[in-house]
Structure formats: C-alpha cells, structure tokens
Amino acid sequence: MKGYSSDQIRNVVLLGHGGSGKTTIVESSLAKTGAVSRMGRVEDGNTISDYEKTEIDKGYSIAATVVPVEYGKNKINFIDAPGFFDFAGEVAGAVRAAEAAVVVVDASAGVQVGTEKAWDICRKFSLPRLFLINKTDKENVDVAQVMADLKAKFGASVASLDDRDELMEAVAGTDEELLDKYLEEGELPEADFVRGLAAGIAAGDVVLVYKACATKQEGITEFLDAIVKYVPAPTERAPYPARDASGSEITVAPDPAGPLAAFIFKTISDPQSGKISFIKVVSGKVTKGVEVYNVNAEKPEKLGAISFMRGKTQSEAPEVATGDIFAAAKLQFAHTGDTLTDKSKTVKFPPVEFPEPTLITAIVPRAKGEEEKIGNGLTKLRDEDPSFEVEHNAETGQILLKGQGEIQIGVITTKLKERFKVEVDLVEPKVPYRETIRGTADVQGKHKKQTGGAGQYGDVHIRFSPSAEEFEFSEELFGGSVPKQYVPAVEKGLKESVQKGPLSGSKVVNIKAVLYDGSYHDVDSSEMAFKVAAALAFRKGMEEARPILLEPVQHVEILVPDEYMGDVMGDMNKRRGKILGMEPQAGGGQKLVAEAPLAELFKYAINLRSMTQARGSFTMRFERYEEVPANIAQKIIANYKSGQESD
C-alpha cells in the first residue's frame, strides 16, 4: 500500500448496535473499490475485519480492526468497532484514533440502545458523525420512519441531502453570519451552503444521514464520497490535549512538519508475529527503523518492522504521515495508551479511558497446578484488552476476573483455552468477610505437653477488647512471670491467629490484646510453646468477647433513564441496599447514589442491563465494613462450620 499525505487521509470509526452491519459495510467498501474480488460474509467467517478464530466461531466482532480503503486519491482508515457492550474497551481505543464516526443503523430495527450509546460516545469526545441506515433491502423497511425516529431522538440537526430546505435551515443555524443571510434571502448561496455544511458537520452541529444496502453494494459510492468530502482530514482537527516534560497542560497540533508525537491506541498478541501495537501519528512522520522514545515507560523503542494493516494482512510502510495509522511489531516496553515521541521533545497524551469493570467472577483451573499458566495468559490478554482486571485476593485465596459482562468473560476463557492451552471454570467469588469483637475477655492460654524428651510449656493471660486499630498488642508484665524473650513469640502467635477467625475463617480486625501475666518453665518453655499458648488464648478470647461478622459495603452510583428508576430502586432495596440520593443528569436520566453489600453486587452488571434494556450503567467502590445481619450471619457461619466438619 502506498503512502498518503495527511490531507488525503480520513480516519473513521464505525459505531452502532451489534448486528447493524458495520463489518459488512467495510467488506462492501473493499469490494466496491476493487481491493477484494469478492465480498466476505460474517456468516461464512471470511471477512477481512473479523479474522480472529473466536470472532469467526461466534459470528460477531470482538476486537476493533483497522481496515484501510483506498478510494480515488484518498485513504479511508475504517476502524470497525464491536457493537456488543461487553467490548466497550475496544470502542474506547478506537474512538481515540478517529477524526469522525459513522453510526450504523439497522433499517429494520431503527434506533436501538447501541445507536444511543454511539451517539453519547460521539458527544462525549466531540466527534463529528454521520448516520448510515443499512439493510434497506429488508422486507417491511420504512426508511422515512427510521429517519423520523433519528430526528426525534437526536434533534433537528439530523438531516439527509435530499431534505435540502431542512438541511439549509440546520446549516444556517450553526453560524450567525449564515443565519442572517438565510433570514434575509430565504436561502444560502451554494458556496456558503457547502462551506457551512462542512463546518457544521466538523463541529457536530449537523449530522448527515445516508442509506445503503451493504450486501448489494448499493449506496456505498455515495457513502465513501461523503466521508472524503465531509470528514475532517487529520490536520483539520483541533489540537490534542497533552502535558509537556514538566507536567504542564499543553496542546499538540497535528503538524506534518512538527516533531514526532504518536500514541498507541490498541495492542494485539499475534501467535506468529508476537505483540503488535497500533499507532496513530499525531505530529511529524515515522520512518522504518527510527528510534522513538516511550514517554510512559521512559525507555527508547526501535520501530523495526512497521506496516499498514488491513485486518490481519500487513503491507510494508516505509513512511507514515501525520494522521495516519500504522502497526509496529515487538515493541519491548509498549502498552496501549503509551505516547511515543522524539526524545529531544517529549509530550504525553492522556491515557485511553477504559470503562470500569463491574462484573466479578472467580476463575479456577480445571487441572491442578496451572495457576501460573492462567496468570501468564491473562497478563498477555490484558495487553490486548485493558478493560478487564485480574485480582489475586489474598484473604479469599481466589483469582478474581472483573469484566464488562458475560460475553467478554466468556471470550477471555475461550482465548485462555485456545491460545494458552489452559481450561478454567468460573465459580462464585467468596466475600472477604472480616470478624471482630463487641465485648471484652480476660482469658488464659496454657500449653503443656510432655513428650519422651523435653516437654513443652507456655502459659499466658491476655485481655482482649475492641480497638480502633486493625491489630494492637501490648504487654503489662511484672515480676518476670513471662520472660521478655518470649513476648515476641506471643505477639507472633496472635498475629497468625487473627488471620483466621472462629466464625467464618475470615481475618479478625479491630482487636486489642494485652499480655499481663503468665508462667514459664526453666527447661520446657520455648518460643513455640508460647506461640501455641497465645493461639489458645485467642480462641477462648474470641468466644467470650462477643464475636461478630463484618461484610464489605460498596458505594454505588447508577446512571438510569427515568423510565427505569422504579425498577432499579426496588431491586436495590432487595439487595439490602440503602438509597442515599438522586441527581438529575444533564443528558437526561438520573444518577442514583446508594450503598449495598458486595455480596449482593457480584452479578449486578447483568441484572442492571436486563432491567434497563442495557441503558443503565454503574460504578462502585469499597466504602467500609459493616456488621452482617444476624439471620444472614447465621447461615454464613453454619456453612463454614459444616465445611470444616466435612474436611
């Protein structure tokens, strides 16, 4: 593939509801321009864009894919983003590399949740956008009604070129000078109209609607013409926010003559080529073999093999201009979101904003001893998709997998099996309960054992009481009742004991222990004997000091459309949640602020999506520990005791 100058390049992200036909539009564009002799079909698993085995098997896009289409004197870099909400992380990276978006609408389905979410993404990132109504060949399709629905949902600025009068009014409304001329003359001169239309689209004030039947390649030429004509070239976009070497906020203009500045917006792990980084050039140019500086890693990187990617096909890229997208293989330190610059003039672009994972499950290997393989596999998969997280919970001993939804989690486990040859099961996460005491206790712990040789003897008297600190230990010994050299052993015995409380085997917190008396034996006493004596005292003390079970409580913020508020609030009450307040949102809907136990929220992402037809979203963070209600605590304790007995 030949190189293109910045003014010839258009970077467009394809957004929309799953199944609206984004991948087929890319295929149709490639066929229309002669890049392929025959269109691939998603159903047949032979499209340029969906080339991963998992995508082929499942029949839908999982990863954002860069597919350049050479059209006339221009190159359109289509970034085909997944439509399923579980892959919002892929969308986040793709949007960063684009100058505009095309929101694809299924003509037979009309405005869907994915259409609304795509619009919100464009608005959030101030992306110019076009609508493309696809699948116009389906039976009982009413394109005029879809058009009316788009206007009703997204405003009067949505119009097609056929609606000349309506469009002229929308264009006039974007500029005071044009509006005055329109009001005086009743219309705009052609030159003013074209100029105002381009400016209105670039500003997001006007949204053109096109229609197509991608499977039959109908409307594709007009669609490609619109992209070339109305999508801003990379050098026409606003400067990028960044920080300079001192950390001060600056902007970086997309300047072909400027110093090199680029960022990595996507990473894939290819079985043959290894790690491949997809890079958008913001300023300057890139040539093969040049050394760049990774600002995030603070390390130099050698751009050895660089290429233009079309799906999985690579073609050599001897030089890459400002605004273009290329791929670099086997960068040593690079990760998604990293900034690459000249070492002499460094800047740092903001990281890619990935949505917070909210679905939590635990992952276990089917075969013993494969935890390390799971860890290595998940680390590599996170290079590709940073929108999921892995946590090794020390208290519960589980590996927690946190993602956007069931589909994403399923894809991760499938890739673990296919790429890293490790099969896993998903199990319920354990709640990291805690235990503490409400009362006080004064107990003796005595360990006395006579064996064949030397005996074992340790005797301690300890007072236990609640504490504001996690664990507090002191001694008030007198008269040498316990020699000083054994005091650290007593403390160590207690510290080990608090790791596993008597109620549920959970960590004991907010407890104070005072060693105030005891006895010893000149021959039989030892550090080990006093450790055991301390453990015995701890067990007695916990029993007598009114132990209680604590559970983690989360602060939850839920964004909910108004029509679902009643259902969401009712459901939160069933989860033992407390509603703290509601805040109206500028774009419509409410933000519901609540607190709820973590035990009730592991699968809340699934339930909220179901309740709100995928329109609701939420975030949560740990707030504090609270006492578990007695009826629930009894069940937890009983389950723990029965588990001990079965062991």
C-alpha positions in Angstrom: 0.0 0.0 0.0 1.4 3.4 -1.0 1.9 6.2 1.4 -0.6 9.1 1.6 -0.2 12.7 2.6 -2.1 14.0 5.6 -4.7 15.8 3.5 -5.6 12.6 1.7 -6.3 10.6 4.9 -9.6 10.1 6.7 -9.9 8.2 10.0 -13.4 7.0 10.7 -14.7 4.7 13.5 -17.7 2.6 12.8 -20.1 2.5 15.7 -23.6 1.1 16.3 -25.7 -1.6 17.8 -24.4 -5.2 17.4 -25.7 -6.7 14.1 -26.3 -3.4 12.4 -23.8 -4.4 9.6 -20.6 -2.4 10.3 -18.3 -5.3 9.2 -20.3 -5.8 6.1 -20.0 -2.1 5.2 -16.2 -2.5 5.4 -16.4 -5.6 3.1 -18.7 -3.7 0.7 -16.3 -0.8 0.6 -13.3 -3.0 -0.2 -15.3 -4.8 -3.0 -16.6 -1.5 -4.4 -13.0 -0.1 -4.7 -11.5 -3.3 -6.1 -9.4 -4.2 -3.1 -11.1 -7.6 -2.9 -12.6 -9.6 -5.8 -15.4 -11.0 -3.7 -17.1 -9.7 -0.6 -16.7 -11.8 2.5 -19.7 -12.7 4.8 -19.9 -12.6 8.5 -21.9 -15.8 8.4 -19.2 -17.5 6.4 -16.4 -16.3 8.7 -14.3 -14.9 5.8 -14.4 -11.2 6.3 -11.3 -9.0 6.3 -12.3 -7.4 9.6 -13.4 -10.3 11.7 -10.4 -12.6 11.3 -9.8 -13.9 14.8 -10.9 -17.6 15.4 -13.1 -16.5 18.3 -14.9 -13.9 16.1 -15.3 -16.5 13.3 -16.7 -19.1 15.7 -19.1 -16.7 17.4 -20.1 -14.7 14.3 -19.6 -11.2 15.7 -16.9 -8.6 16.2 -14.8 -8.9 19.4 -11.9 -6.6 18.6 -11.6 -3.2 16.8 -10.0 -3.7 13.5 -8.2 -1.2 11.2 -9.1 -1.6 7.5 -7.8 1.0 5.1 -9.9 1.5 1.9 -8.1 3.3 -1.0 -10.7 5.4 -2.7 -9.7 7.7 -5.5 -6.8 9.8 -4.3 -7.7 9.2 -0.6 -7.2 6.5 2.0 -10.1 6.0 4.5 -8.9 4.1 7.6 -12.0 2.4 8.8 -11.8 1.3 12.4 -14.5 -1.4 12.8 -15.6 -1.3 16.5 -17.6 -4.1 18.1 -21.2 -3.4 18.7 -21.7 -5.6 21.8 -21.5 -3.5 25.0 -19.1 -6.0 26.7 -16.3 -4.7 24.3 -16.6 -1.1 25.3 -12.9 -1.1 25.9 -12.2 -1.7 22.2 -14.5 1.2 21.4 -12.6 3.5 23.8 -9.3 2.9 22.0 -10.8 3.1 18.5 -12.5 6.4 19.2 -9.2 8.0 20.2 -7.7 7.3 16.7 -10.6 8.7 14.7 -11.5 12.2 13.4 -15.2 11.2 12.9 -17.7 8.4 13.5 -20.2 6.7 11.3 -23.1 5.5 13.3 -24.6 2.5 11.5 -28.4 1.9 11.9 -30.2 -1.3 11.0 -33.1 -0.1 8.9 -35.3 -3.0 10.1 -34.6 -2.3 13.8 -34.4 1.5 13.8 -33.0 3.4 16.8 -31.5 0.8 19.2 -29.7 1.0 22.5 -26.4 0.7 20.6 -27.4 3.7 18.5 -28.0 5.8 21.6 -24.7 4.7 23.1 -22.8 5.5 19.9 -24.3 9.0 19.9 -23.3 9.5 23.5 -19.8 8.5 22.7 -19.6 10.9 19.8 -20.9 13.7 22.0 -18.5 12.9 24.8 -15.5 13.0 22.5 -16.8 15.9 20.3 -16.6 13.6 17.3 -18.2 14.7 14.0 -20.6 12.0 12.9 -22.7 10.7 10.1 -25.6 8.2 10.2 -25.7 5.3 7.7 -29.0 3.5 7.5 -28.1 0.0 6.4 -30.0 -3.1 5.3 -32.5 -1.1 3.3 -33.4 -4.2 1.3 -35.1 -6.0 4.1 -38.9 -6.6 4.0 -41.2 -4.0 5.5 -38.4 -1.5 5.9 -39.6 2.1 6.2 -36.5 4.3 5.7 -38.6 7.5 6.1 -39.8 6.3 9.5 -36.2 5.5 10.6 -35.2 9.0 9.5 -38.0 10.5 11.5 -37.1 8.4 14.6 -33.4 9.6 14.3 -34.6 13.2 14.1 -37.0 12.7 17.1 -34.3 11.1 19.2 -31.2 13.2 18.3 -32.6 16.5 17.2 -33.3 18.7 14.1 -29.7 18.8 13.1 -30.1 15.2 11.7 -30.9 15.5 8.0 -30.3 14.0 4.6 -29.0 15.8 1.5 -32.5 15.1 -0.1 -34.0 17.3 2.5 -32.4 20.4 1.0 -34.6 23.1 2.7 -34.5 21.4 6.1 -30.7 20.9 5.8 -30.2 24.5 4.7 -32.0 25.7 7.8 -29.9 23.5 10.0 -26.7 24.8 8.4 -27.8 28.4 8.8 -28.3 27.8 12.5 -24.7 26.9 13.0 -23.3 30.3 12.2 -24.5 33.8 13.0 -23.4 35.3 9.7 -25.1 32.4 7.7 -28.2 32.8 9.8 -28.5 36.5 9.0 -28.0 35.8 5.3 -30.6 33.0 5.3 -33.2 35.1 7.1 -32.6 38.0 4.6 -32.6 36.0 1.4 -34.6 32.9 2.3 -31.8 30.6 1.2 -28.0 30.3 1.2 -25.8 30.7 -1.9 -24.3 27.3 -2.9 -20.7 28.2 -1.8 -21.9 29.3 1.6 -24.1 26.3 2.0 -21.2 23.9 1.2 -18.8 25.7 3.4 -21.4 25.9 6.3 -22.3 22.3 5.9 -18.7 21.1 6.2 -18.1 23.4 9.2 -21.4 22.2 10.8 -20.5 18.6 10.4 -17.0 19.1 11.7 -18.4 20.9 14.8 -21.0 18.1 15.3 -23.9 20.6 14.8 -25.1 19.0 11.6 -25.4 15.2 11.1 -26.0 13.9 7.6 -27.9 10.6 7.1 -27.1 8.2 4.3 -28.7 4.9 3.3 -27.2 1.8 1.9 -27.6 -1.9 1.4 -24.1 -3.1 2.1 -24.7 -6.7 0.9 -25.6 -5.5 -2.5 -23.1 -2.6 -2.5 -25.9 -0.1 -3.0 -25.2 3.4 -1.7 -21.6 2.6 -0.9 -20.1 5.0 -3.5 -22.2 7.9 -2.1 -21.2 6.9 1.4 -17.5 6.9 0.5 -17.9 10.3 -1.3 -19.4 11.7 1.9 -16.5 10.6 4.0 -13.9 12.2 1.7 -16.0 15.4 1.4 -17.2 15.9 4.9 -14.9 14.1 7.4 -12.1 16.4 8.5 -8.6 15.4 7.5 -6.3 14.7 10.5 -4.7 18.1 10.1 -8.1 19.9 10.2 -9.0 18.6 13.7 -8.5 20.5 16.9 -5.1 20.2 18.7 -4.7 17.2 21.1 -4.6 17.8 24.8 -1.3 16.7 26.4 1.3 17.5 29.0 4.9 18.6 28.4 8.0 17.3 30.2 7.3 19.4 33.2 3.7 18.1 33.6 2.1 21.4 32.4 -1.0 21.2 30.3 -0.4 21.9 26.6 -1.9 21.1 23.2 -0.2 19.4 20.3 -1.3 20.5 16.8 -1.4 17.8 14.1 1.5 19.3 12.1 3.3 17.3 9.4 6.4 19.5 9.8 6.4 19.2 13.6 8.3 16.9 15.9 7.2 13.3 16.1 4.3 12.6 18.6 2.2 9.5 18.4 0.1 7.2 20.7 -0.7 3.5 20.9 -4.5 3.0 20.8 -4.6 -0.8 20.5 -2.5 -3.8 21.1 -2.9 -7.4 19.8 -1.0 -10.5 20.6 -0.4 -12.4 17.4 0.7 -16.1 17.7 3.1 -15.7 14.8 4.3 -12.0 15.0 4.0 -11.6 18.7 2.8 -8.3 20.1 1.6 -5.7 17.6 1.0 -2.1 18.5 -1.4 0.1 16.5 -0.2 3.7 16.5 -1.8 7.0 15.4 0.7 9.6 14.3 -0.4 13.0 15.8 2.5 15.1 14.5 5.6 14.6 12.4 6.2 11.5 10.4 7.5 8.0 11.1 10.1 6.0 9.0 11.2 2.4 9.2 14.0 1.7 11.7 13.7 5.0 13.5 14.2 5.0 17.3 11.4 6.7 19.3 11.0 7.5 23.0 8.3 5.7 25.0 7.3 8.5 27.4 5.3 6.3 29.7 7.9 3.6 30.1 10.8 6.2 29.9 12.6 3.9 27.5 13.7 4.1 23.9 11.9 1.9 21.4 13.1 0.8 18.0 10.5 0.9 15.2 11.9 -2.0 13.2 9.2 -3.6 11.2 6.3 -1.1 10.6 3.4 -1.8 8.4 -0.1 -0.8 7.3 -2.6 -3.4 8.5 -5.8 -4.4 6.6 -7.4 -6.8 9.0 -4.6 -9.3 9.6 -2.8 -8.6 6.3 0.3 -6.5 6.6 1.9 -4.3 3.9 5.2 -2.5 4.3 5.0 1.1 5.4 8.3 2.9 4.5 6.9 6.2 5.8 3.8 7.2 7.8 2.5 10.7 7.6 0.8 12.8 10.3 -2.7 11.5 10.9 -2.1 8.0 9.5 -2.3 4.7 11.4 0.3 2.0 11.3 1.4 -1.1 13.2 4.7 -1.8 14.9 5.7 -5.3 15.9 7.5 -6.5 19.0 8.0 -3.1 20.8 9.7 -4.1 24.0 8.0 -1.8 26.6 4.9 -0.5 24.8 1.3 -0.8 26.1 -2.0 0.6 25.0 -2.2 4.3 25.9 1.6 4.9 25.7 2.9 8.0 24.0 5.9 7.8 21.5 7.9 10.9 20.7 11.3 12.3 19.8 13.5 12.1 22.8 14.5 15.7 22.4 10.9 17.0 22.7 8.7 14.8 24.8 4.9 15.2 25.4 2.5 12.9 27.0 -1.1 12.3 25.8 -3.8 11.3 28.2 -4.3 7.5 28.7 -7.2 5.8 27.0 -10.2 5.9 29.3 -11.5 2.4 29.7 -14.8 1.7 31.4 -14.6 0.3 34.9 -15.3 -3.4 35.0 -18.3 -4.3 37.1 -19.0 -8.0 36.7 -16.9 -10.0 39.1 -16.3 -13.8 39.0 -13.6 -16.2 40.3 -11.6 -18.3 37.9 -10.0 -21.7 38.8 -8.0 -24.1 36.6 -9.6 -27.5 35.8 -6.2 -29.1 36.3 -4.2 -28.7 39.4 -1.1 -26.6 39.4 -2.0 -24.4 36.4 -2.5 -21.1 38.3 0.8 -19.8 36.8 -0.4 -20.6 33.2 -3.6 -18.7 34.0 -1.7 -15.7 35.3 0.6 -15.6 32.3 -2.3 -15.9 29.8 -4.4 -13.2 31.5 -1.4 -10.9 31.5 -1.0 -11.2 27.8 -4.7 -10.9 27.2 -4.8 -7.7 29.2 -2.2 -6.2 26.8 -4.9 -6.6 24.2 -7.9 -5.6 26.3 -7.1 -3.4 29.4 -10.8 -3.1 30.1 -10.8 -6.2 32.3 -8.9 -6.6 35.5 -7.4 -9.5 37.4 -7.0 -9.6 41.2 -5.4 -12.2 43.4 -7.3 -11.8 46.6 -5.1 -12.7 49.5 -7.9 -13.0 52.0 -10.1 -15.4 50.0 -7.3 -17.1 48.0 -9.2 -16.7 44.8 -8.2 -15.2 41.4 -10.9 -12.7 40.6 -11.7 -11.8 37.0 -13.5 -8.5 36.6 -15.1 -7.6 33.2 -17.8 -5.7 31.4 -20.2 -8.6 31.0 -20.7 -12.3 30.5 -19.8 -12.2 26.8 -16.4 -10.6 27.5 -15.7 -13.1 30.3 -16.6 -15.9 28.0 -14.3 -14.7 25.3 -11.4 -14.4 27.8 -11.8 -18.0 29.0 -12.1 -19.2 25.4 -8.8 -17.5 24.5 -7.1 -19.0 27.5 -8.0 -22.4 26.2 -7.2 -21.8 22.5 -4.0 -19.7 22.9 -2.6 -20.8 26.2 -3.9 -24.4 26.5 -5.4 -23.9 29.9 -9.0 -24.8 30.7 -10.8 -22.9 33.5 -14.0 -22.9 35.4 -15.9 -19.8 36.6 -17.1 -20.0 40.2 -18.8 -17.7 42.7 -16.5 -15.2 44.3 -16.0 -15.5 48.0 -16.9 -12.5 50.0 -13.9 -11.2 52.0 -15.7 -11.1 55.3 -14.0 -9.9 58.5 -14.5 -10.7 62.1 -14.3 -8.6 65.2 -15.4 -8.4 68.8 -18.0 -6.3 70.5 -17.1 -7.2 74.1 -14.1 -7.9 76.3 -12.5 -11.1 77.6 -9.8 -12.0 80.1 -8.5 -15.5 79.4 -5.7 -17.9 80.0 -4.0 -19.9 77.3 -1.9 -22.7 78.6 0.1 -25.2 76.5 1.6 -28.0 78.5 2.8 -31.2 76.8 5.2 -33.9 78.0 6.9 -36.0 75.3 9.7 -38.5 75.5 12.4 -35.9 75.9 12.0 -32.2 76.7 8.4 -31.1 77.4 6.5 -28.0 76.1 5.3 -25.3 78.4 3.8 -21.9 77.8 1.2 -20.0 79.9 -0.2 -16.6 79.1 -3.0 -14.4 80.5 -4.4 -12.0 77.9 -7.1 -9.3 77.9 -9.0 -8.8 74.7 -11.0 -5.7 73.8 -12.2 -3.7 70.7 -9.7 -1.3 69.1 -9.8 1.4 66.5 -6.6 -0.1 65.0 -6.6 -3.2 62.9 -4.5 -5.1 65.5 -3.0 -3.7 68.7 -0.7 -5.6 71.1 1.0 -4.6 74.3 2.3 -6.2 77.5 1.9 -5.2 81.1 4.1 -8.0 82.7 5.6 -7.7 86.1 7.9 -9.9 88.2 9.2 -11.9 85.3 6.0 -14.0 85.0 6.8 -14.4 81.3 10.4 -13.8 80.3 10.9 -10.9 77.9 12.4 -13.2 75.2 9.0 -15.0 74.8 6.9 -11.8 74.4 7.6 -11.6 70.6 6.5 -15.2 70.3 3.2 -14.4 72.0 2.7 -11.4 69.6 3.6 -13.6 66.6 1.1 -16.3 67.7 -1.7 -13.7 68.0 -0.8 -12.2 64.6 -1.0 -15.6 63.0 -4.3 -16.4 64.8 -6.1 -13.2 63.6 -5.7 -14.3 60.0 -8.4 -16.9 60.6 -11.3 -16.1 62.9 -13.6 -18.7 64.5 -16.9 -17.7 62.8 -16.1 -17.9 59.1 -12.4 -18.4 58.9 -12.0 -14.7 58.0 -9.5 -12.2 59.1 -10.1 -10.7 62.6 -9.7 -6.9 62.8 -10.0 -4.1 65.3 -8.9 -6.1 68.3 -6.5 -5.2 71.2 -4.6 -7.8 73.1 -2.8 -7.1 76.4 -0.4 -9.7 77.8 -0.4 -9.1 81.5 0.5 -12.4 83.2 1.6 -16.0 82.7 4.2 -18.5 83.8 7.1 -20.4 82.3 9.3 -23.5 82.9 13.0 -23.2 83.1 13.5 -26.3 80.9 10.3 -26.9 78.9 9.4 -23.3 77.8 10.2 -22.2 74.3 9.1 -19.7 71.7 7.0 -22.3 70.0 5.2 -23.2 73.3 4.3 -19.6 73.9 3.1 -19.2 70.3 0.7 -22.1 70.9 -0.4 -20.7 74.2 -1.2 -17.4 72.6 -3.3 -19.1 69.9 -5.2 -21.0 72.6 -5.9 -17.7 74.4 -7.0 -16.1 71.2 -9.6 -18.8 70.6 -11.0 -18.5 74.1 -11.0 -14.7 74.0 -12.9 -14.6 70.7 -15.6 -16.9 72.1 -16.1 -14.8 75.2 -15.8 -11.3 73.7 -19.0 -11.5 71.6 -17.6 -12.0 68.1 -19.4 -10.6 65.1 -19.2 -11.0 61.4 -18.5 -8.0 59.1 -19.0 -7.6 55.4 -17.7 -5.1 52.8 -20.2 -2.4 51.8 -19.8 -0.7 48.4 -20.6 2.9 47.4 -22.7 2.5 44.2 -23.5 5.2 41.6 -26.0 4.1 39.0 -26.9 6.1 35.8 -30.6 5.2 35.0 -33.0 6.5 32.4 -36.1 8.0 34.2 -38.5 5.2 33.0 -36.5 2.5 34.8 -36.0 4.3 38.1 -38.7 2.5 40.0 -37.5 -1.0 39.0 -33.9 -0.1 39.8 -34.7 1.4 43.2 -36.9 -1.6 44.1 -34.2 -4.0 43.1 -31.6 -2.1 45.1 -33.8 -2.4 48.2 -34.0 -6.2 47.7 -30.2 -6.3 47.7 -30.1 -4.8 51.2 -29.1 -1.5 49.6 -29.7 1.9 51.0 -30.7 4.8 48.6 -28.7 7.9 49.6 -29.9 10.3 46.9 -30.7 11.0 43.3 -29.1 13.6 41.0 -30.7 14.7 37.6 -28.2 14.3 34.7 -27.7 16.9 32.0 -28.2 14.4 29.2 -31.4 13.0 30.8 -32.0 10.4 33.4 -30.8 10.2 37.0 -27.8 9.3 38.9 -28.9 7.0 41.8 -26.4 7.0 44.7 -26.6 4.0 47.1 -24.7 1.7 49.4 -25.0 -2.1 49.2 -23.1 -5.1 50.4 -20.5 -6.5 48.0 -22.1 -10.0 48.4 -25.2 -8.6 46.5 -23.3 -7.0 43.7 -21.1 -9.6 42.0 -23.6 -10.1 39.2 -25.3 -6.7 39.4 -24.0 -5.7 36.0 -26.1 -8.5 34.4 -29.2 -7.6 36.3 -29.0 -3.9 35.7 -28.5 -4.5 32.0 -31.6 -6.7 31.9 -33.7 -4.2 34.0 -32.8 -1.2 31.8 -32.5 -2.8 28.4 -28.8 -2.1 28.6 -29.3 1.6 29.1 -28.2 1.7 32.7 -24.6 1.7 33.9 -22.9 1.8 37.3 -19.7 2.1 39.1 -18.8 1.0 42.6 -16.0 1.4 45.2 -15.3 0.0 48.6 -16.8 2.2 51.4 -16.4 0.4 54.7 -17.2 -2.8 56.7 -20.5 -3.3 58.5 -21.9 -6.0 60.7 -23.7 -8.7 58.8 -27.4 -9.0 59.8 -27.9 -11.8 62.3 -30.1 -14.1 60.0 -27.5 -13.9 57.2 -24.6 -14.2 59.6 -26.0 -17.5 61.0 -26.2 -19.0 57.5 -22.6 -18.0 56.7 -21.3 -19.3 60.0 -23.2 -22.6 59.6 -21.9 -23.1 56.1 -18.3 -22.6 57.4 -18.8 -25.0 60.3 -20.3 -27.7 58.0 -17.4 -27.2 55.6 -14.9 -27.7 58.5 -16.7 -30.9 59.6 -16.7 -32.3 56.0 -13.0 -31.6 55.8 
